[in-house]
Amino acid sequence: MRDPGQAGAGEIRIFHLSDIHFGLVDAAAIAWVQECIALERPDAVAITGDLTMRARHREYGAANDWIGSLEVPVTVNIGNHDMPYFNLIERFVAPYRRYRAIHSMVESEVDLPGLAIVPLKTTARAQWRLNWSKGWITGAALAETLAHIDALPEGTRVVVSAHHPLVETGTRGTALTRGGSHALEELARRKVLAVLSGHVHDPFDLVEETAAGPVRMIGAGTLSQRIRSTPPSFNDIRIAGDTLRVEVRNLQRVATPDMQIDDVPEDAMPPREPGEPVSHVATIPAEDPPVY
């Protein structure tokens, strides 16, 4: 059996985590992931948002402590659950203030040998629609990400990290990321290896076609109790040259193909009605656990 900690020669290894939701975290899963990071020492950890459940101070404190204990390079995206819910002044004036203990990791580029992880902001303090949990890539956010990519040394491979999947068309529902299609096209022009994201609580590995070529979209599952159709998991990503391999690791040892959903769902809610698609893993509770 392959040693999960053994990387091939010249490989770069990234642990892709998402939707940890401190405040409703899966204690066994998060302890296991922390042990995996300590023992296997990936080259970097990319956390694609929703560190907290309700953006409360104690949830941020737990997130800051846990992330601060990881002794590898880390980059953190902001998720919609990480914007202050109950303090609108703080949400609009200083939305990242509660991240001060890990401020240097928030939306930070990680430079590895021949490869960079470049963040793309998909959250907004407010939107011209009622549901502010959906993604929105502003012109300024995209321009900043593209400027970082364009400034990299020629030949540098690029992985982009974001919270929301960059899907704007092709789904049946309205859980769209505004500006996602344009962003994907611009990233395709720059030949990015993949866009990492979270938000939907199930892993996926899909290719989105754009006018400038295909873009690979890789989603991580959750490490919280708010599971959808698969148990808590994280992505173990290996990059060698232009080849990128993904293993979805989980305590239940469900195989990667069985963990990955085959489309970005129309919303980020668990399927609970008859006829809704559920993978055969099917570990969904009747309702989300209460948040205390």
One Martini backbone bead per residue (centre of mass of N, CA, C, O) as a GRO file, in nm:
protein
  292
    1MET     BB    1   0.099   0.035   0.020
    2ARG     BB    2   0.078   0.361   0.004
    3ASP     BB    3   0.248   0.622   0.124
    4PRO     BB    4   0.098   0.925   0.197
    5GLY     BB    5   0.390   1.078   0.261
    6GLN     BB    6   0.496   1.004  -0.028
    7ALA     BB    7   0.684   1.172  -0.256
    8GLY     BB    8   0.780   1.246  -0.549
    9ALA     BB    9   1.003   1.341  -0.757
   10GLY     BB   10   0.941   1.687  -0.787
   11GLU     BB   11   0.705   1.720  -0.612
   12ILE     BB   12   0.408   1.894  -0.532
   13ARG     BB   13   0.236   1.953  -0.215
   14ILE     BB   14  -0.119   1.994  -0.150
   15PHE     BB   15  -0.338   2.098   0.098
   16HIS     BB   16  -0.696   2.099   0.057
   17LEU     BB   17  -0.904   2.314   0.235
   18SER     BB   18  -1.252   2.340   0.368
   19ASP     BB   19  -1.505   2.422   0.556
   20ILE     BB   20  -1.458   2.405   0.880
   21HIS     BB   21  -1.635   2.553   1.091
   22PHE     BB   22  -1.593   2.699   1.343
   23GLY     BB   23  -1.859   2.584   1.574
   24LEU     BB   24  -1.892   2.305   1.360
   25VAL     BB   25  -1.678   2.105   1.397
   26ASP     BB   26  -1.493   1.815   1.326
   27ALA     BB   27  -1.295   1.689   1.557
   28ALA     BB   28  -1.177   1.433   1.425
   29ALA     BB   29  -1.098   1.556   1.152
   30ILE     BB   30  -0.911   1.791   1.249
   31ALA     BB   31  -0.709   1.612   1.400
   32TRP     BB   32  -0.626   1.441   1.157
   33VAL     BB   33  -0.520   1.670   0.977
   34GLN     BB   34  -0.306   1.775   1.170
   35GLU     BB   35  -0.145   1.509   1.167
   36CYS     BB   36  -0.089   1.497   0.864
   37ILE     BB   37   0.074   1.759   0.850
   38ALA     BB   38   0.294   1.686   1.061
   39LEU     BB   39   0.392   1.412   0.917
   40GLU     BB   40   0.390   1.498   0.586
   41ARG     BB   41   0.468   1.780   0.493
   42PRO     BB   42   0.360   1.983   0.309
   43ASP     BB   43   0.430   2.256   0.111
   44ALA     BB   44   0.113   2.327   0.142
   45VAL     BB   45  -0.177   2.522   0.254
   46ALA     BB   46  -0.516   2.541   0.131
   47ILE     BB   47  -0.777   2.767   0.241
   48THR     BB   48  -1.121   2.797   0.103
   49GLY     BB   49  -1.286   2.888   0.340
   50ASP     BB   50  -1.489   2.882   0.605
   51LEU     BB   51  -1.378   2.879   0.914
   52THR     BB   52  -1.658   2.966   1.005
   53MET     BB   53  -1.999   3.002   1.104
   54ARG     BB   54  -2.053   3.322   1.253
   55ALA     BB   55  -1.807   3.515   1.310
   56ARG     BB   56  -1.704   3.470   1.585
   57HIS     BB   57  -1.464   3.521   1.813
   58ARG     BB   58  -1.426   3.220   1.905
   59GLU     BB   59  -1.394   3.109   1.617
   60TYR     BB   60  -1.148   3.273   1.540
   61GLY     BB   61  -0.970   3.174   1.769
   62ALA     BB   62  -0.966   2.877   1.678
   63ALA     BB   63  -0.859   2.929   1.393
   64ASN     BB   64  -0.599   3.076   1.465
   65ASP     BB   65  -0.474   2.851   1.638
   66TRP     BB   66  -0.475   2.623   1.428
   67ILE     BB   67  -0.322   2.762   1.196
   68GLY     BB   68  -0.074   2.857   1.374
   69SER     BB   69   0.023   2.541   1.417
   70LEU     BB   70   0.116   2.530   1.130
   71GLU     BB   71   0.440   2.421   0.984
   72VAL     BB   72   0.338   2.563   0.710
   73PRO     BB   73   0.245   2.694   0.438
   74VAL     BB   74  -0.026   2.946   0.426
   75THR     BB   75  -0.349   2.992   0.271
   76VAL     BB   76  -0.636   3.229   0.295
   77ASN     BB   77  -0.966   3.241   0.241
   78ILE     BB   78  -1.261   3.411   0.211
   79GLY     BB   79  -1.576   3.357   0.338
   80ASN     BB   80  -1.907   3.412   0.391
   81HIS     BB   81  -1.881   3.314   0.703
   82ASP     BB   82  -1.635   3.539   0.766
   83MET     BB   83  -1.838   3.757   0.776
   84PRO     BB   84  -1.983   3.966   0.965
   85TYR     BB   85  -2.313   3.935   1.092
   86PHE     BB   86  -2.370   4.136   1.371
   87ASN     BB   87  -2.150   4.361   1.254
   88LEU     BB   88  -2.180   4.600   1.019
   89ILE     BB   89  -1.948   4.788   1.072
   90GLU     BB   90  -1.727   4.572   1.055
   91ARG     BB   91  -1.799   4.462   0.775
   92PHE     BB   92  -1.734   4.748   0.627
   93VAL     BB   93  -1.458   4.843   0.775
   94ALA     BB   94  -1.336   4.546   0.933
   95PRO     BB   95  -1.363   4.226   0.824
   96TYR     BB   96  -1.044   4.121   0.915
   97ARG     BB   97  -0.981   4.167   1.220
   98ARG     BB   98  -1.017   3.861   1.333
   99TYR     BB   99  -0.735   3.779   1.164
  100ARG     BB  100  -0.473   3.899   1.302
  101ALA     BB  101  -0.305   3.633   1.377
  102ILE     BB  102  -0.321   3.559   1.033
  103HIS     BB  103  -0.283   3.797   0.830
  104SER     BB  104  -0.043   3.693   0.637
  105MET     BB  105  -0.241   3.453   0.510
  106VAL     BB  106  -0.445   3.640   0.389
  107GLU     BB  107  -0.455   3.648   0.068
  108SER     BB  108  -0.187   3.482   0.000
  109GLU     BB  109   0.098   3.419  -0.155
  110VAL     BB  110   0.252   3.111  -0.272
  111ASP     BB  111   0.597   3.022  -0.306
  112LEU     BB  112   0.725   2.778  -0.514
  113PRO     BB  113   0.893   2.564  -0.699
  114GLY     BB  114   0.755   2.673  -0.998
  115LEU     BB  115   0.512   2.770  -0.796
  116ALA     BB  116   0.183   2.929  -0.752
  117ILE     BB  117  -0.041   3.061  -0.507
  118VAL     BB  118  -0.335   3.241  -0.607
  119PRO     BB  119  -0.560   3.461  -0.503
  120LEU     BB  120  -0.933   3.489  -0.509
  121LYS     BB  121  -1.188   3.707  -0.465
  122THR     BB  122  -1.555   3.617  -0.381
  123THR     BB  123  -1.625   3.829  -0.176
  124ALA     BB  124  -1.872   4.053  -0.011
  125ARG     BB  125  -2.010   4.300   0.184
  126ALA     BB  126  -2.199   4.361  -0.070
  127GLN     BB  127  -2.510   4.330  -0.266
  128TRP     BB  128  -2.743   4.332  -0.553
  129ARG     BB  129  -2.867   4.113  -0.341
  130LEU     BB  130  -2.995   3.920  -0.093
  131ASN     BB  131  -2.769   3.698  -0.134
  132TRP     BB  132  -2.445   3.718   0.019
  133SER     BB  133  -2.326   3.413  -0.020
  134LYS     BB  134  -2.252   3.470  -0.289
  135GLY     BB  135  -2.063   3.515  -0.556
  136TRP     BB  136  -1.811   3.790  -0.624
  137ILE     BB  137  -1.625   3.931  -0.894
  138THR     BB  138  -1.448   4.188  -0.909
  139GLY     BB  139  -1.253   4.384  -1.095
  140ALA     BB  140  -1.039   4.429  -0.874
  141ALA     BB  141  -0.992   4.133  -0.792
  142LEU     BB  142  -0.904   4.028  -1.067
  143ALA     BB  143  -0.674   4.228  -1.124
  144GLU     BB  144  -0.498   4.138  -0.886
  145THR     BB  145  -0.456   3.846  -0.970
  146LEU     BB  146  -0.342   3.899  -1.256
  147ALA     BB  147  -0.099   4.064  -1.162
  148HIS     BB  148   0.039   3.838  -1.008
  149ILE     BB  149   0.069   3.645  -1.246
  150ASP     BB  150   0.221   3.845  -1.447
  151ALA     BB  151   0.475   3.878  -1.230
  152LEU     BB  152   0.577   3.617  -1.284
  153PRO     BB  153   0.788   3.409  -1.378
  154GLU     BB  154   0.865   3.254  -1.641
  155GLY     BB  155   0.703   2.930  -1.612
  156THR     BB  156   0.509   2.958  -1.391
  157ARG     BB  157   0.305   2.787  -1.209
  158VAL     BB  158  -0.064   2.792  -1.153
  159VAL     BB  159  -0.267   2.833  -0.859
  160VAL     BB  160  -0.600   2.898  -0.775
  161SER     BB  161  -0.774   3.059  -0.502
  162ALA     BB  162  -1.112   3.002  -0.372
  163HIS     BB  163  -1.431   2.979  -0.256
  164HIS     BB  164  -1.596   2.998  -0.507
  165PRO     BB  165  -1.717   2.872  -0.765
  166LEU     BB  166  -1.668   2.962  -1.120
  167VAL     BB  167  -1.999   2.964  -1.162
  168GLU     BB  168  -2.253   3.102  -1.402
  169THR     BB  169  -2.313   2.858  -1.588
  170GLY     BB  170  -2.490   2.539  -1.613
  171THR     BB  171  -2.706   2.573  -1.398
  172ARG     BB  172  -3.028   2.548  -1.251
  173GLY     BB  173  -2.969   2.770  -1.061
  174THR     BB  174  -2.860   3.067  -0.840
  175ALA     BB  175  -2.557   2.975  -0.750
  176LEU     BB  176  -2.375   3.229  -0.844
  177THR     BB  177  -2.076   3.373  -0.987
  178ARG     BB  178  -2.005   3.676  -1.034
  179GLY     BB  179  -1.764   3.674  -1.290
  180GLY     BB  180  -1.673   3.375  -1.346
  181SER     BB  181  -1.643   3.350  -1.654
  182HIS     BB  182  -1.435   3.573  -1.694
  183ALA     BB  183  -1.224   3.460  -1.503
  184LEU     BB  184  -1.178   3.189  -1.646
  185GLU     BB  185  -1.081   3.308  -1.912
  186GLU     BB  186  -0.832   3.458  -1.796
  187LEU     BB  187  -0.703   3.200  -1.676
  188ALA     BB  188  -0.678   3.046  -1.943
  189ARG     BB  189  -0.477   3.247  -2.076
  190ARG     BB  190  -0.265   3.160  -1.826
  191LYS     BB  191  -0.257   2.848  -1.775
  192VAL     BB  192  -0.384   2.731  -1.540
  193LEU     BB  193  -0.407   2.440  -1.366
  194ALA     BB  194  -0.604   2.555  -1.125
  195VAL     BB  195  -0.911   2.584  -0.931
  196LEU     BB  196  -0.964   2.642  -0.599
  197SER     BB  197  -1.238   2.528  -0.382
  198GLY     BB  198  -1.563   2.545  -0.222
  199HIS     BB  199  -1.887   2.572  -0.034
  200VAL     BB  200  -2.042   2.274  -0.110
  201HIS     BB  201  -1.914   2.019   0.072
  202ASP     BB  202  -1.803   1.887  -0.197
  203PRO     BB  203  -1.615   1.718  -0.403
  204PHE     BB  204  -1.426   1.814  -0.708
  205ASP     BB  205  -1.341   1.741  -1.076
  206LEU     BB  206  -1.340   1.984  -1.327
  207VAL     BB  207  -1.419   2.104  -1.663
  208GLU     BB  208  -1.409   2.430  -1.801
  209GLU     BB  209  -1.527   2.597  -2.067
  210THR     BB  210  -1.373   2.841  -2.280
  211ALA     BB  211  -1.272   3.074  -2.513
  212ALA     BB  212  -0.956   3.012  -2.397
  213GLY     BB  213  -1.028   2.743  -2.265
  214PRO     BB  214  -0.957   2.525  -2.028
  215VAL     BB  215  -1.064   2.465  -1.678
  216ARG     BB  216  -0.971   2.355  -1.371
  217MET     BB  217  -1.193   2.235  -1.108
  218ILE     BB  218  -1.134   2.226  -0.748
  219GLY     BB  219  -1.299   2.068  -0.480
  220ALA     BB  220  -1.364   2.083  -0.142
  221GLY     BB  221  -1.465   1.976   0.133
  222THR     BB  222  -1.551   1.919   0.460
  223LEU     BB  223  -1.474   1.973   0.839
  224SER     BB  224  -1.769   1.938   0.925
  225GLN     BB  225  -2.112   1.879   1.023
  226ARG     BB  226  -2.199   2.004   0.726
  227ILE     BB  227  -2.297   1.777   0.546
  228ARG     BB  228  -2.386   1.628   0.250
  229SER     BB  229  -2.281   1.352   0.049
  230THR     BB  230  -2.014   1.360   0.227
  231PRO     BB  231  -1.761   1.317   0.411
  232PRO     BB  232  -1.510   1.430   0.559
  233SER     BB  233  -1.247   1.629   0.386
  234PHE     BB  234  -0.947   1.627   0.171
  235ASN     BB  235  -0.700   1.748  -0.050
  236ASP     BB  236  -0.446   1.565  -0.227
  237ILE     BB  237  -0.196   1.739  -0.403
  238ARG     BB  238  -0.014   1.658  -0.705
  239ILE     BB  239   0.281   1.810  -0.862
  240ALA     BB  240   0.412   1.735  -1.199
  241GLY     BB  241   0.459   1.971  -1.366
  242ASP     BB  242   0.148   1.957  -1.555
  243THR     BB  243   0.068   1.747  -1.339
  244LEU     BB  244  -0.249   1.675  -1.168
  245ARG     BB  245  -0.330   1.522  -0.855
  246VAL     BB  246  -0.621   1.374  -0.684
  247GLU     BB  247  -0.693   1.314  -0.335
  248VAL     BB  248  -0.959   1.201  -0.135
  249ARG     BB  249  -0.951   1.240   0.205
  250ASN     BB  250  -1.079   0.998   0.451
  251LEU     BB  251  -1.180   0.816   0.729
  252GLN     BB  252  -1.367   0.610   0.548
  253ARG     BB  253  -1.217   0.529   0.275
  254VAL     BB  254  -1.325   0.664   0.033
  255ALA     BB  255  -1.314   0.685  -0.283
  256THR     BB  256  -1.259   0.938  -0.491
  257PRO     BB  257  -1.487   0.892  -0.710
  258ASP     BB  258  -1.712   0.871  -0.475
  259MET     BB  259  -1.666   1.171  -0.361
  260GLN     BB  260  -1.714   1.298  -0.638
  261ILE     BB  261  -1.886   1.522  -0.794
  262ASP     BB  262  -2.044   1.599  -1.130
  263ASP     BB  263  -2.140   1.885  -1.008
  264VAL     BB  264  -2.236   2.194  -0.946
  265PRO     BB  265  -2.452   2.294  -0.738
  266GLU     BB  266  -2.726   2.511  -0.701
  267ASP     BB  267  -2.641   2.473  -0.400
  268ALA     BB  268  -2.538   2.456  -0.034
  269MET     BB  269  -2.738   2.223   0.012
  270PRO     BB  270  -2.873   1.950   0.128
  271PRO     BB  271  -3.000   1.655   0.020
  272ARG     BB  272  -3.358   1.573   0.137
  273GLU     BB  273  -3.521   1.500  -0.106
  274PRO     BB  274  -3.688   1.330  -0.314
  275GLY     BB  275  -3.462   1.285  -0.594
  276GLU     BB  276  -3.214   1.383  -0.488
  277PRO     BB  277  -2.883   1.395  -0.515
  278VAL     BB  278  -2.695   1.109  -0.383
  279SER     BB  279  -2.452   0.962  -0.275
  280HIS     BB  280  -2.369   0.648  -0.154
  281VAL     BB  281  -2.273   0.753   0.117
  282ALA     BB  282  -2.508   0.882   0.274
  283THR     BB  283  -2.454   1.104   0.556
  284ILE     BB  284  -2.722   1.265   0.604
  285PRO     BB  285  -2.883   1.465   0.792
  286ALA     BB  286  -3.196   1.586   0.853
  287GLU     BB  287  -3.027   1.820   0.996
  288ASP     BB  288  -2.863   2.065   1.103
  289PRO     BB  289  -2.674   2.132   1.339
  290PRO     BB  290  -2.650   2.311   1.604
  291VAL     BB  291  -2.557   2.641   1.702
  292TYR     BB  292  -2.359   2.766   1.992
   0.00000   0.00000   0.00000
